[in-house]
Structure formats: C-alpha cells, structure tokens
Amino acid sequence: MKCHTPDCTGEHEAASISHSVIYRERTLVIHNVPAFLCPECGDATLIEETTIVLEDLLKRKARSKATAFHYEG
Ligand SMILES: [Zn+2]
C-alpha cells in the first residue's frame, strides 16, 4: 500500500501500533492495534474493519477508569 503523505515514497507494511484516540474528552490508548505503517514517515493507516472494532471497544471500555487497553479483534 502506497503512503499517503505528500512526497513520501514509502510503502505501508503490516504492523501493530499503539493507537491513541480522544473519546469523551479523555485520551485513551489502545495497544496492539493492527495497522499499516509507513517505515519512511511513520504514517499509520487503519482499515475500516479495525476502526469499527475500535469504536465498539471504546463503547464497552468507556466506563472503566483505565486509559490504556488492548485491542480485541
Ligand atoms: Zn510515508
């Protein structure tokens, strides 16, 4: 997958990332998220299915006081 960053010639590679997201005015971090990462500029892309799983995870975990979670696909 070609990188979206202008002037970057990198190719995205499958990787696990720590994804931070602001949810209900809190910053949450989800570890082990499958993504495509550009080794050149560090740009990370999530596929749509992953973002759907993440949204569901956030809804379920939002009541918890924890701010870091593990991705459960
Ligand atoms: Zn790039």
N, CA, C, O and the ligand as a Tripos MOL2 file, in Angstrom:
@<TRIPOS>MOLECULE
protein
  293   291    74     0     0
PROTEIN
NO_CHARGES

@<TRIPOS>ATOM
      1 N           0.8570   -1.1930    0.0000 N.3       1 MET1
      2 CA          0.0000    0.0000    0.0000 C.3       1 MET1
      3 C           0.8930    1.2430    0.0000 C.2       1 MET1
      4 O           1.7860    1.3760    0.8360 O.2       1 MET1
      5 N           0.6480    2.1210   -0.9190 N.am      2 LYS2
      6 CA          1.4830    3.3250   -1.0190 C.3       2 LYS2
      7 C           1.1380    4.3290    0.0690 C.2       2 LYS2
      8 O          -0.0230    4.4720    0.4520 O.2       2 LYS2
      9 N           2.1550    5.0200    0.5600 N.am      3 CYS3
     10 CA          1.9610    6.0220    1.6040 C.3       3 CYS3
     11 C           1.1760    7.2210    1.0680 C.2       3 CYS3
     12 O           1.3120    7.6060   -0.0930 O.2       3 CYS3
     13 N           0.3440    7.8030    1.9520 N.am      4 HIS4
     14 CA         -0.4780    8.9550    1.5410 C.3       4 HIS4
     15 C           0.2330   10.2850    1.7560 C.2       4 HIS4
     16 O          -0.2000   11.3120    1.2340 O.2       4 HIS4
     17 N           1.3110   10.2740    2.5150 N.am      5 THR5
     18 CA          1.9980   11.5250    2.8210 C.3       5 THR5
     19 C           2.6140   12.1170    1.5510 C.2       5 THR5
     20 O           3.3090   11.4100    0.8210 O.2       5 THR5
     21 N           2.3710   13.3910    1.2770 N.am      6 PRO6
     22 CA          2.9680   14.0020    0.0810 C.3       6 PRO6
     23 C           4.4860   13.8750    0.0970 C.2       6 PRO6
     24 O           5.1240   14.0900    1.1270 O.2       6 PRO6
     25 N           5.0470   13.5310   -1.0280 N.am      7 ASP7
     26 CA          6.4950   13.4210   -1.2210 C.3       7 ASP7
     27 C           7.1240   12.2200   -0.5200 C.2       7 ASP7
     28 O           8.3430   12.0570   -0.5650 O.2       7 ASP7
     29 N           6.3170   11.3730    0.1300 N.am      8 CYS8
     30 CA          6.8840   10.1780    0.7510 C.3       8 CYS8
     31 C           6.7890    9.0360   -0.2430 C.2       8 CYS8
     32 O           5.7470    8.8220   -0.8630 O.2       8 CYS8
     33 N           7.8900    8.3010   -0.3910 N.am      9 THR9
     34 CA          7.9150    7.2000   -1.3490 C.3       9 THR9
     35 C           7.7910    5.8500   -0.6570 C.2       9 THR9
     36 O           7.9540    4.8080   -1.2900 O.2       9 THR9
     37 N           7.5000    5.8670    0.6470 N.am     10 GLY10
     38 CA          7.4170    4.6310    1.4190 C.3      10 GLY10
     39 C           6.2170    3.7820    1.0460 C.2      10 GLY10
     40 O           5.2520    4.2630    0.4520 O.2      10 GLY10
     41 N           6.2960    2.5240    1.4020 N.am     11 GLU11
     42 CA          5.1960    1.5860    1.2180 C.3      11 GLU11
     43 C           4.7460    1.1230    2.5930 C.2      11 GLU11
     44 O           5.5720    0.7010    3.4020 O.2      11 GLU11
     45 N           3.4700    1.1950    2.8650 N.am     12 HIS12
     46 CA          2.9600    0.7680    4.1670 C.3      12 HIS12
     47 C           3.1530   -0.7310    4.3530 C.2      12 HIS12
     48 O           2.9800   -1.5160    3.4210 O.2      12 HIS12
     49 N           3.5140   -1.1120    5.5740 N.am     13 GLU13
     50 CA          3.6910   -2.5140    5.9180 C.3      13 GLU13
     51 C           2.8080   -2.8480    7.1000 C.2      13 GLU13
     52 O           2.5510   -1.9930    7.9470 O.2      13 GLU13
     53 N           2.3350   -4.1030    7.1660 N.am     14 ALA14
     54 CA          1.5010   -4.5340    8.2910 C.3      14 ALA14
     55 C           2.3010   -4.4390    9.5800 C.2      14 ALA14
     56 O           3.4560   -4.8590    9.6350 O.2      14 ALA14
     57 N           1.6780   -3.8830   10.6230 N.am     15 ALA15
     58 CA          2.3590   -3.7000   11.9070 C.3      15 ALA15
     59 C           1.3250   -3.6010   13.0080 C.2      15 ALA15
     60 O           0.1380   -3.4210   12.7370 O.2      15 ALA15
     61 N           1.7670   -3.7160   14.2480 N.am     16 SER16
     62 CA          0.9030   -3.4500   15.3960 C.3      16 SER16
     63 C           1.3090   -2.1190   15.9870 C.2      16 SER16
     64 O           2.4900   -1.8750   16.2350 O.2      16 SER16
     65 N           0.3390   -1.2650   16.2100 N.am     17 ILE17
     66 CA          0.6640    0.0590   16.7280 C.3      17 ILE17
     67 C          -0.0960    0.3180   18.0250 C.2      17 ILE17
     68 O          -1.0420   -0.3930   18.3640 O.2      17 ILE17
     69 N           0.3390    1.3490   18.7360 N.am     18 SER18
     70 CA         -0.4280    1.8720   19.8600 C.3      18 SER18
     71 C          -1.1900    3.0700   19.3350 C.2      18 SER18
     72 O          -0.5990    4.0660   18.9150 O.2      18 SER18
     73 N          -2.5000    2.9650   19.3640 N.am     19 HIS19
     74 CA         -3.3520    3.9800   18.7520 C.3      19 HIS19
     75 C          -3.9680    4.8310   19.8580 C.2      19 HIS19
     76 O          -4.6360    4.3000   20.7450 O.2      19 HIS19
     77 N          -3.7530    6.1430   19.8160 N.am     20 SER20
     78 CA         -4.3750    6.9950   20.8230 C.3      20 SER20
     79 C          -5.5490    7.7240   20.1970 C.2      20 SER20
     80 O          -5.5030    8.1490   19.0420 O.2      20 SER20
     81 N          -6.5980    7.8560   20.9870 N.am     21 VAL21
     82 CA         -7.8200    8.4420   20.4850 C.3      21 VAL21
     83 C          -8.4510    9.2780   21.6010 C.2      21 VAL21
     84 O          -8.3940    8.9080   22.7730 O.2      21 VAL21
     85 N          -9.0430   10.3910   21.2270 N.am     22 ILE22
     86 CA         -9.7550   11.1990   22.2240 C.3      22 ILE22
     87 C         -11.2160   10.7800   22.1950 C.2      22 ILE22
     88 O         -11.9020   10.9130   21.1810 O.2      22 ILE22
     89 N         -11.6740   10.2720   23.3330 N.am     23 TYR23
     90 CA        -13.0370    9.7770   23.4190 C.3      23 TYR23
     91 C         -13.6860   10.3930   24.6430 C.2      23 TYR23
     92 O         -13.1970   10.2270   25.7600 O.2      23 TYR23
     93 N         -14.7780   11.0970   24.4380 N.am     24 ARG24
     94 CA        -15.4650   11.7830   25.5360 C.3      24 ARG24
     95 C         -14.4940   12.5790   26.3980 C.2      24 ARG24
     96 O         -14.4830   12.4680   27.6240 O.2      24 ARG24
     97 N         -13.6880   13.3780   25.7280 N.am     25 GLU25
     98 CA        -12.7500   14.2980   26.3670 C.3      25 GLU25
     99 C         -11.6650   13.6100   27.1810 C.2      25 GLU25
    100 O         -11.0210   14.2360   28.0240 O.2      25 GLU25
    101 N         -11.4640   12.3250   26.9280 N.am     26 ARG26
    102 CA        -10.3430   11.6220   27.5590 C.3      26 ARG26
    103 C          -9.4570   11.0730   26.4560 C.2      26 ARG26
    104 O          -9.9310   10.6990   25.3830 O.2      26 ARG26
    105 N          -8.1640   11.0330   26.7390 N.am     27 THR27
    106 CA         -7.2570   10.4310   25.7810 C.3      27 THR27
    107 C          -7.0360    8.9810   26.1690 C.2      27 THR27
    108 O          -6.5310    8.6910   27.2530 O.2      27 THR27
    109 N          -7.4150    8.0730   25.2820 N.am     28 LEU28
    110 CA         -7.2790    6.6430   25.5290 C.3      28 LEU28
    111 C          -6.2590    6.0760   24.5550 C.2      28 LEU28
    112 O          -6.1370    6.5310   23.4170 O.2      28 LEU28
    113 N          -5.5390    5.0850   25.0220 N.am     29 VAL29
    114 CA         -4.5560    4.4270   24.1640 C.3      29 VAL29
    115 C          -4.9330    2.9680   24.0360 C.2      29 VAL29
    116 O          -5.2030    2.2970   25.0320 O.2      29 VAL29
    117 N          -4.9520    2.4830   22.8220 N.am     30 ILE30
    118 CA         -5.2210    1.0700   22.5840 C.3      30 ILE30
    119 C          -3.9580    0.4490   21.9830 C.2      30 ILE30
    120 O          -3.4700    0.8780   20.9370 O.2      30 ILE30
    121 N          -3.4520   -0.5530   22.6580 N.am     31 HIS31
    122 CA         -2.2260   -1.2120   22.2130 C.3      31 HIS31
    123 C          -2.5420   -2.3960   21.3010 C.2      31 HIS31
    124 O          -3.6450   -2.9420   21.3110 O.2      31 HIS31
    125 N          -1.5360   -2.7720   20.5130 N.am     32 ASN32
    126 CA         -1.6500   -3.9590   19.6590 C.3      32 ASN32
    127 C          -2.6940   -3.8230   18.5580 C.2      32 ASN32
    128 O          -3.3150   -4.8090   18.1600 O.2      32 ASN32
    129 N          -2.8820   -2.6230   18.0740 N.am     33 VAL33
    130 CA         -3.8590   -2.4130   17.0050 C.3      33 VAL33
    131 C          -3.2140   -2.7660   15.6610 C.2      33 VAL33
    132 O          -2.1490   -2.2480   15.3250 O.2      33 VAL33
    133 N          -3.8580   -3.6430   14.9000 N.am     34 PRO34
    134 CA         -3.2980   -3.9650   13.5840 C.3      34 PRO34
    135 C          -3.4550   -2.7790   12.6350 C.2      34 PRO34
    136 O          -4.5420   -2.2150   12.5050 O.2      34 PRO34
    137 N          -2.3750   -2.4120   11.9840 N.am     35 ALA35
    138 CA         -2.3980   -1.2450   11.1000 C.3      35 ALA35
    139 C          -1.3820   -1.4370    9.9900 C.2      35 ALA35
    140 O          -0.6180   -2.4020    9.9760 O.2      35 ALA35
    141 N          -1.3950   -0.4960    9.0660 N.am     36 PHE36
    142 CA         -0.3680   -0.4580    8.0370 C.3      36 PHE36
    143 C           0.4650    0.7810    8.2980 C.2      36 PHE36
    144 O          -0.0450    1.9010    8.3360 O.2      36 PHE36
    145 N           1.7710    0.5540    8.4790 N.am     37 LEU37
    146 CA          2.6620    1.6080    8.9340 C.3      37 LEU37
    147 C           3.7100    1.9010    7.8620 C.2      37 LEU37
    148 O           4.3010    0.9870    7.2870 O.2      37 LEU37
    149 N           3.9280    3.1910    7.6050 N.am     38 CYS38
    150 CA          4.9640    3.5790    6.6460 C.3      38 CYS38
    151 C           6.3140    3.6370    7.3670 C.2      38 CYS38
    152 O           6.4740    4.3950    8.3240 O.2      38 CYS38
    153 N           7.2780    2.8450    6.9120 N.am     39 PRO39
    154 CA          8.5870    2.8490    7.5850 C.3      39 PRO39
    155 C           9.3520    4.1430    7.3260 C.2      39 PRO39
    156 O          10.2910    4.4560    8.0580 O.2      39 PRO39
    157 N           8.9730    4.8880    6.3140 N.am     40 GLU40
    158 CA          9.6790    6.1340    5.9760 C.3      40 GLU40
    159 C           9.2680    7.2970    6.8790 C.2      40 GLU40
    160 O          10.1180    7.9700    7.4620 O.2      40 GLU40
    161 N           7.9430    7.5280    6.9900 N.am     41 CYS41
    162 CA          7.4900    8.7200    7.7140 C.3      41 CYS41
    163 C           6.6720    8.3750    8.9590 C.2      41 CYS41
    164 O           6.3190    9.2720    9.7240 O.2      41 CYS41
    165 N           6.3670    7.0980    9.1750 N.am     42 GLY42
    166 CA          5.6490    6.7010   10.3760 C.3      42 GLY42
    167 C           4.1440    6.8660   10.2820 C.2      42 GLY42
    168 O           3.4420    6.6820   11.2760 O.2      42 GLY42
    169 N           3.6360    7.2080    9.1080 N.am     43 ASP43
    170 CA          2.1940    7.3540    8.9280 C.3      43 ASP43
    171 C           1.5170    5.9960    9.0830 C.2      43 ASP43
    172 O           1.9390    5.0070    8.4840 O.2      43 ASP43
    173 N           0.4540    5.9630    9.9030 N.am     44 ALA44
    174 CA         -0.2560    4.7020   10.1410 C.3      44 ALA44
    175 C          -1.6680    4.7820    9.5750 C.2      44 ALA44
    176 O          -2.3610    5.7860    9.7440 O.2      44 ALA44
    177 N          -2.0820    3.7250    8.9070 N.am     45 THR45
    178 CA         -3.4220    3.6470    8.3430 C.3      45 THR45
    179 C          -4.1370    2.4410    8.9380 C.2      45 THR45
    180 O          -3.5840    1.3440    9.0160 O.2      45 THR45
    181 N          -5.3750    2.6700    9.3540 N.am     46 LEU46
    182 CA         -6.1890    1.5660    9.8630 C.3      46 LEU46
    183 C          -7.2080    1.1790    8.7990 C.2      46 LEU46
    184 O          -7.7620    2.0410    8.1160 O.2      46 LEU46
    185 N          -7.4490   -0.1100    8.6630 N.am     47 ILE47
    186 CA         -8.5110   -0.4980    7.7360 C.3      47 ILE47
    187 C          -9.8590   -0.2780    8.4170 C.2      47 ILE47
    188 O          -9.9420   -0.1980    9.6430 O.2      47 ILE47
    189 N         -10.9080   -0.1810    7.6080 N.am     48 GLU48
    190 CA        -12.2240    0.1850    8.1360 C.3      48 GLU48
    191 C         -12.6970   -0.7890    9.2140 C.2      48 GLU48
    192 O         -13.2540   -0.3760   10.2310 O.2      48 GLU48
    193 N         -12.4740   -2.0660    8.9870 N.am     49 GLU49
    194 CA        -12.9000   -3.0840    9.9430 C.3      49 GLU49
    195 C         -12.2720   -2.8410   11.3200 C.2      49 GLU49
    196 O         -12.9180   -3.0230   12.3520 O.2      49 GLU49
    197 N         -11.0120   -2.4300   11.3130 N.am     50 THR50
    198 CA        -10.3160   -2.1580   12.5730 C.3      50 THR50
    199 C         -10.9270   -0.9630   13.2950 C.2      50 THR50
    200 O         -11.0750   -0.9890   14.5170 O.2      50 THR50
    201 N         -11.2810    0.0800   12.5560 N.am     51 THR51
    202 CA        -11.8750    1.2520   13.2050 C.3      51 THR51
    203 C         -13.2410    0.9040   13.8030 C.2      51 THR51
    204 O         -13.6220    1.4450   14.8400 O.2      51 THR51
    205 N         -13.9720    0.0050   13.1520 N.am     52 ILE52
    206 CA        -15.2730   -0.4260   13.6890 C.3      52 ILE52
    207 C         -15.0680   -1.1890   15.0000 C.2      52 ILE52
    208 O         -15.7820   -0.9590   15.9760 O.2      52 ILE52
    209 N         -14.1070   -2.0810   15.0140 N.am     53 VAL53
    210 CA        -13.8080   -2.8350   16.2340 C.3      53 VAL53
    211 C         -13.3630   -1.8830   17.3440 C.2      53 VAL53
    212 O         -13.7430   -2.0550   18.5030 O.2      53 VAL53
    213 N         -12.5630   -0.8860   16.9930 N.am     54 LEU54
    214 CA        -12.0850    0.0860   17.9770 C.3      54 LEU54
    215 C         -13.2410    0.8790   18.5850 C.2      54 LEU54
    216 O         -13.2890    1.0880   19.7970 O.2      54 LEU54
    217 N         -14.1630    1.3160   17.7450 N.am     55 GLU55
    218 CA        -15.3120    2.0750   18.2400 C.3      55 GLU55
    219 C         -16.1200    1.2430   19.2250 C.2      55 GLU55
    220 O         -16.5530    1.7330   20.2680 O.2      55 GLU55
    221 N         -16.3130   -0.0120   18.8770 N.am     56 ASP56
    222 CA        -17.0540   -0.9170   19.7390 C.3      56 ASP56
    223 C         -16.3210   -1.1230   21.0690 C.2      56 ASP56
    224 O         -16.9330   -1.1340   22.1380 O.2      56 ASP56
    225 N         -15.0080   -1.2830   20.9760 N.am     57 LEU57
    226 CA        -14.1760   -1.4710   22.1630 C.3      57 LEU57
    227 C         -14.2810   -0.2390   23.0770 C.2      57 LEU57
    228 O         -14.4160   -0.3710   24.2940 O.2      57 LEU57
    229 N         -14.2170    0.9420   22.4850 N.am     58 LEU58
    230 CA        -14.3000    2.1790   23.2660 C.3      58 LEU58
    231 C         -15.6410    2.2890   23.9800 C.2      58 LEU58
    232 O         -15.7070    2.6930   25.1410 O.2      58 LEU58
    233 N         -16.7080    1.9250   23.2730 N.am     59 LYS59
    234 CA        -18.0310    1.9820   23.8940 C.3      59 LYS59
    235 C         -18.1010    1.0730   25.1100 C.2      59 LYS59
    236 O         -18.6730    1.4280   26.1400 O.2      59 LYS59
    237 N         -17.5080   -0.1080   24.9690 N.am     60 ARG60
    238 CA        -17.5600   -1.0730   26.0640 C.3      60 ARG60
    239 C         -16.6400   -0.6890   27.2170 C.2      60 ARG60
    240 O         -16.9400   -0.9730   28.3760 O.2      60 ARG60
    241 N         -15.5100   -0.0370   26.8990 N.am     61 LYS61
    242 CA        -14.4990    0.2470   27.9180 C.3      61 LYS61
    243 C         -14.6310    1.6480   28.5130 C.2      61 LYS61
    244 O         -13.9560    1.9690   29.4910 O.2      61 LYS61
    245 N         -15.4800    2.4700   27.9390 N.am     62 ALA62
    246 CA        -15.5270    3.8780   28.3450 C.3      62 ALA62
    247 C         -15.8670    4.0610   29.8210 C.2      62 ALA62
    248 O         -15.4590    5.0480   30.4330 O.2      62 ALA62
    249 N         -16.6030    3.1280   30.3910 N.am     63 ARG63
    250 CA        -16.9750    3.2510   31.8090 C.3      63 ARG63
    251 C         -15.7900    3.0110   32.7310 C.2      63 ARG63
    252 O         -15.7650    3.4980   33.8620 O.2      63 ARG63
    253 N         -14.8310    2.2750   32.2540 N.am     64 SER64
    254 CA        -13.6570    1.9630   33.0560 C.3      64 SER64
    255 C         -12.7980    3.2090   33.2410 C.2      64 SER64
    256 O         -12.8000    4.1010   32.3920 O.2      64 SER64
    257 N         -12.0650    3.2680   34.3460 N.am     65 LYS65
    258 CA        -11.2010    4.4190   34.6000 C.3      65 LYS65
    259 C          -9.8440    4.2800   33.9050 C.2      65 LYS65
    260 O          -9.0580    5.2270   33.8550 O.2      65 LYS65
    261 N          -9.5890    3.1020   33.3800 N.am     66 ALA66
    262 CA         -8.3160    2.8770   32.7120 C.3      66 ALA66
    263 C          -8.2150    3.7390   31.4570 C.2      66 ALA66
    264 O          -9.2230    4.0840   30.8410 O.2      66 ALA66
    265 N          -6.9940    4.0750   31.0940 N.am     67 THR67
    266 CA         -6.8200    4.8860   29.8920 C.3      67 THR67
    267 C          -6.0330    4.1370   28.8230 C.2      67 THR67
    268 O          -5.7410    4.6850   27.7600 O.2      67 THR67
    269 N          -5.6910    2.8790   29.1100 N.am     68 ALA68
    270 CA         -4.9790    2.1030   28.0990 C.3      68 ALA68
    271 C          -5.6250    0.7110   28.0110 C.2      68 ALA68
    272 O          -5.9500    0.0890   29.0230 O.2      68 ALA68
    273 N          -5.7950    0.2600   26.7960 N.am     69 PHE69
    274 CA         -6.4560   -1.0210   26.5600 C.3      69 PHE69
    275 C          -5.6930   -1.8290   25.5410 C.2      69 PHE69
    276 O          -4.8200   -1.3180   24.8380 O.2      69 PHE69
    277 N          -6.0360   -3.1040   25.4710 N.am     70 HIS70
    278 CA         -5.5080   -3.9320   24.4010 C.3      70 HIS70
    279 C          -6.5980   -4.1930   23.3750 C.2      70 HIS70
    280 O          -7.7580   -4.4260   23.7120 O.2      70 HIS70
    281 N          -6.2000   -4.1460   22.1390 N.am     71 TYR71
    282 CA         -7.1290   -4.4140   21.0380 C.3      71 TYR71
    283 C          -7.6020   -5.8510   21.1060 C.2      71 TYR71
    284 O          -6.8140   -6.7830   21.2640 O.2      71 TYR71
    285 N          -8.9240   -6.0070   20.9800 N.am     72 GLU72
    286 CA         -9.5070   -7.3550   20.9440 C.3      72 GLU72
    287 C         -10.2750   -7.4780   19.6330 C.2      72 GLU72
    288 O         -11.3930   -6.9770   19.5150 O.2      72 GLU72
    289 N          -9.6910   -8.1280   18.6750 N.am     73 GLY73
    290 CA        -10.3060   -8.1910   17.3450 C.3      73 GLY73
    291 C         -11.3640   -9.2510   17.2210 C.2      73 GLY73
    292 O         -11.9590   -9.4080   16.1550 O.2      73 GLY73
    293 ZN          5.2670    7.6570    4.3410 Zn       74 ZN74
@<TRIPOS>BOND
     1     1     2 1
     2     2     3 1
     3     3     4 2
     4     3     5 am
     5     5     6 1
     6     6     7 1
     7     7     8 2
     8     7     9 am
     9     9    10 1
    10    10    11 1
    11    11    12 2
    12    11    13 am
    13    13    14 1
    14    14    15 1
    15    15    16 2
    16    15    17 am
    17    17    18 1
    18    18    19 1
    19    19    20 2
    20    19    21 am
    21    21    22 1
    22    22    23 1
    23    23    24 2
    24    23    25 am
    25    25    26 1
    26    26    27 1
    27    27    28 2
    28    27    29 am
    29    29    30 1
    30    30    31 1
    31    31    32 2
    32    31    33 am
    33    33    34 1
    34    34    35 1
    35    35    36 2
    36    35    37 am
    37    37    38 1
    38    38    39 1
    39    39    40 2
    40    39    41 am
    41    41    42 1
    42    42    43 1
    43    43    44 2
    44    43    45 am
    45    45    46 1
    46    46    47 1
    47    47    48 2
    48    47    49 am
    49    49    50 1
    50    50    51 1
    51    51    52 2
    52    51    53 am
    53    53    54 1
    54    54    55 1
    55    55    56 2
    56    55    57 am
    57    57    58 1
    58    58    59 1
    59    59    60 2
    60    59    61 am
    61    61    62 1
    62    62    63 1
    63    63    64 2
    64    63    65 am
    65    65    66 1
    66    66    67 1
    67    67    68 2
    68    67    69 am
    69    69    70 1
    70    70    71 1
    71    71    72 2
    72    71    73 am
    73    73    74 1
    74    74    75 1
    75    75    76 2
    76    75    77 am
    77    77    78 1
    78    78    79 1
    79    79    80 2
    80    79    81 am
    81    81    82 1
    82    82    83 1
    83    83    84 2
    84    83    85 am
    85    85    86 1
    86    86    87 1
    87    87    88 2
    88    87    89 am
    89    89    90 1
    90    90    91 1
    91    91    92 2
    92    91    93 am
    93    93    94 1
    94    94    95 1
    95    95    96 2
    96    95    97 am
    97    97    98 1
    98    98    99 1
    99    99   100 2
   100    99   101 am
   101   101   102 1
   102   102   103 1
   103   103   104 2
   104   103   105 am
   105   105   106 1
   106   106   107 1
   107   107   108 2
   108   107   109 am
   109   109   110 1
   110   110   111 1
   111   111   112 2
   112   111   113 am
   113   113   114 1
   114   114   115 1
   115   115   116 2
   116   115   117 am
   117   117   118 1
   118   118   119 1
   119   119   120 2
   120   119   121 am
   121   121   122 1
   122   122   123 1
   123   123   124 2
   124   123   125 am
   125   125   126 1
   126   126   127 1
   127   127   128 2
   128   127   129 am
   129   129   130 1
   130   130   131 1
   131   131   132 2
   132   131   133 am
   133   133   134 1
   134   134   135 1
   135   135   136 2
   136   135   137 am
   137   137   138 1
   138   138   139 1
   139   139   140 2
   140   139   141 am
   141   141   142 1
   142   142   143 1
   143   143   144 2
   144   143   145 am
   145   145   146 1
   146   146   147 1
   147   147   148 2
   148   147   149 am
   149   149   150 1
   150   150   151 1
   151   151   152 2
   152   151   153 am
   153   153   154 1
   154   154   155 1
   155   155   156 2
   156   155   157 am
   157   157   158 1
   158   158   159 1
   159   159   160 2
   160   159   161 am
   161   161   162 1
   162   162   163 1
   163   163   164 2
   164   163   165 am
   165   165   166 1
   166   166   167 1
   167   167   168 2
   168   167   169 am
   169   169   170 1
   170   170   171 1
   171   171   172 2
   172   171   173 am
   173   173   174 1
   174   174   175 1
   175   175   176 2
   176   175   177 am
   177   177   178 1
   178   178   179 1
   179   179   180 2
   180   179   181 am
   181   181   182 1
   182   182   183 1
   183   183   184 2
   184   183   185 am
   185   185   186 1
   186   186   187 1
   187   187   188 2
   188   187   189 am
   189   189   190 1
   190   190   191 1
   191   191   192 2
   192   191   193 am
   193   193   194 1
   194   194   195 1
   195   195   196 2
   196   195   197 am
   197   197   198 1
   198   198   199 1
   199   199   200 2
   200   199   201 am
   201   201   202 1
   202   202   203 1
   203   203   204 2
   204   203   205 am
   205   205   206 1
   206   206   207 1
   207   207   208 2
   208   207   209 am
   209   209   210 1
   210   210   211 1
   211   211   212 2
   212   211   213 am
   213   213   214 1
   214   214   215 1
   215   215   216 2
   216   215   217 am
   217   217   218 1
   218   218   219 1
   219   219   220 2
   220   219   221 am
   221   221   222 1
   222   222   223 1
   223   223   224 2
   224   223   225 am
   225   225   226 1
   226   226   227 1
   227   227   228 2
   228   227   229 am
   229   229   230 1
   230   230   231 1
   231   231   232 2
   232   231   233 am
   233   233   234 1
   234   234   235 1
   235   235   236 2
   236   235   237 am
   237   237   238 1
   238   238   239 1
   239   239   240 2
   240   239   241 am
   241   241   242 1
   242   242   243 1
   243   243   244 2
   244   243   245 am
   245   245   246 1
   246   246   247 1
   247   247   248 2
   248   247   249 am
   249   249   250 1
   250   250   251 1
   251   251   252 2
   252   251   253 am
   253   253   254 1
   254   254   255 1
   255   255   256 2
   256   255   257 am
   257   257   258 1
   258   258   259 1
   259   259   260 2
   260   259   261 am
   261   261   262 1
   262   262   263 1
   263   263   264 2
   264   263   265 am
   265   265   266 1
   266   266   267 1
   267   267   268 2
   268   267   269 am
   269   269   270 1
   270   270   271 1
   271   271   272 2
   272   271   273 am
   273   273   274 1
   274   274   275 1
   275   275   276 2
   276   275   277 am
   277   277   278 1
   278   278   279 1
   279   279   280 2
   280   279   281 am
   281   281   282 1
   282   282   283 1
   283   283   284 2
   284   283   285 am
   285   285   286 1
   286   286   287 1
   287   287   288 2
   288   287   289 am
   289   289   290 1
   290   290   291 1
   291   291   292 2
@<TRIPOS>SUBSTRUCTURE
     1 MET1         2 RESIDUE 1 A MET
     2 LYS2         6 RESIDUE 1 A LYS
     3 CYS3        10 RESIDUE 1 A CYS
     4 HIS4        14 RESIDUE 1 A HIS
     5 THR5        18 RESIDUE 1 A THR
     6 PRO6        22 RESIDUE 1 A PRO
     7 ASP7        26 RESIDUE 1 A ASP
     8 CYS8        30 RESIDUE 1 A CYS
     9 THR9        34 RESIDUE 1 A THR
    10 GLY10       38 RESIDUE 1 A GLY
    11 GLU11       42 RESIDUE 1 A GLU
    12 HIS12       46 RESIDUE 1 A HIS
    13 GLU13       50 RESIDUE 1 A GLU
    14 ALA14       54 RESIDUE 1 A ALA
    15 ALA15       58 RESIDUE 1 A ALA
    16 SER16       62 RESIDUE 1 A SER
    17 ILE17       66 RESIDUE 1 A ILE
    18 SER18       70 RESIDUE 1 A SER
    19 HIS19       74 RESIDUE 1 A HIS
    20 SER20       78 RESIDUE 1 A SER
    21 VAL21       82 RESIDUE 1 A VAL
    22 ILE22       86 RESIDUE 1 A ILE
    23 TYR23       90 RESIDUE 1 A TYR
    24 ARG24       94 RESIDUE 1 A ARG
    25 GLU25       98 RESIDUE 1 A GLU
    26 ARG26      102 RESIDUE 1 A ARG
    27 THR27      106 RESIDUE 1 A THR
    28 LEU28      110 RESIDUE 1 A LEU
    29 VAL29      114 RESIDUE 1 A VAL
    30 ILE30      118 RESIDUE 1 A ILE
    31 HIS31      122 RESIDUE 1 A HIS
    32 ASN32      126 RESIDUE 1 A ASN
    33 VAL33      130 RESIDUE 1 A VAL
    34 PRO34      134 RESIDUE 1 A PRO
    35 ALA35      138 RESIDUE 1 A ALA
    36 PHE36      142 RESIDUE 1 A PHE
    37 LEU37      146 RESIDUE 1 A LEU
    38 CYS38      150 RESIDUE 1 A CYS
    39 PRO39      154 RESIDUE 1 A PRO
    40 GLU40      158 RESIDUE 1 A GLU
    41 CYS41      162 RESIDUE 1 A CYS
    42 GLY42      166 RESIDUE 1 A GLY
    43 ASP43      170 RESIDUE 1 A ASP
    44 ALA44      174 RESIDUE 1 A ALA
    45 THR45      178 RESIDUE 1 A THR
    46 LEU46      182 RESIDUE 1 A LEU
    47 ILE47      186 RESIDUE 1 A ILE
    48 GLU48      190 RESIDUE 1 A GLU
    49 GLU49      194 RESIDUE 1 A GLU
    50 THR50      198 RESIDUE 1 A THR
    51 THR51      202 RESIDUE 1 A THR
    52 ILE52      206 RESIDUE 1 A ILE
    53 VAL53      210 RESIDUE 1 A VAL
    54 LEU54      214 RESIDUE 1 A LEU
    55 GLU55      218 RESIDUE 1 A GLU
    56 ASP56      222 RESIDUE 1 A ASP
    57 LEU57      226 RESIDUE 1 A LEU
    58 LEU58      230 RESIDUE 1 A LEU
    59 LYS59      234 RESIDUE 1 A LYS
    60 ARG60      238 RESIDUE 1 A ARG
    61 LYS61      242 RESIDUE 1 A LYS
    62 ALA62      246 RESIDUE 1 A ALA
    63 ARG63      250 RESIDUE 1 A ARG
    64 SER64      254 RESIDUE 1 A SER
    65 LYS65      258 RESIDUE 1 A LYS
    66 ALA66      262 RESIDUE 1 A ALA
    67 THR67      266 RESIDUE 1 A THR
    68 ALA68      270 RESIDUE 1 A ALA
    69 PHE69      274 RESIDUE 1 A PHE
    70 HIS70      278 RESIDUE 1 A HIS
    71 TYR71      282 RESIDUE 1 A TYR
    72 GLU72      286 RESIDUE 1 A GLU
    73 GLY73      290 RESIDUE 1 A GLY
    74 ZN74       293 GROUP 0 **** ****
